[in-house]
Amino acid sequence: MYHRILLKISGEALSSETEPLCAQTISDTADKLAKLHKQGVQVGVVVGGGNILRGRSAGNMERNRADHMGMLSTAINALALQDALEKLGVPCVVLSAVEMIRFCDTYT
């Protein structure tokens, strides 16, 4: 069994057909991650933001601004997943290369 894994979750994996951010889907995902944690597996999660906004699909919007909005979408998903994990007693830290001091730790 692996002791440390890195998991990439697309933003769409946290949505439903009717909701871009689905509480039940997020809770189900957190439950699965909590089971791994209880088995002693250290899990790093990279989460996408495509369920909210894809920078490259933002139409006529200035590309850099659209990419920034996509990064914010990723942070929103990470914070939602963090909330669900902490409710299950799983310690969780959100890291971002973009400084958002009030919301997550800065990763460099």
ABEGO torsion letter per residue (X at the ends): XBABBBBBBBAAAABBAABABBAAAAAAAAAAAAAAAAAGBBBBBBBBAAAABBAAAAEABBAAAAAAAAAAAAAAAAAAAAAAAAAAGBBBBBBBABBBAAABBBBX
